[in-house]
Amino acid sequence: MKKNMGSTDKIIRILLAIVFAALYFTGTVTGTWGIVLLVVAAIFLLTSLVSFCPIYPLLGINTLCKKKSEA
């Protein structure tokens, strides 16, 4: 697995995961939609921790900023 997520992408995903989990655990979103939000929150958190999104290579996306190497 080659990293393909930049820090901004990871921060946004972590914040969304926190919001989704809060919506579920406060009872704002319940039932099937609550479970879906909780699963999406877990996926966002996991992909942020490993810095890899499996959908990005399929779409040709890479948000990881590459440092310029000195030549």
Secondary structure as UniProt FT lines:
FT   HELIX           7..25
FT   TURN            26..27
FT   HELIX           31..50
FT   HELIX           55..59
//
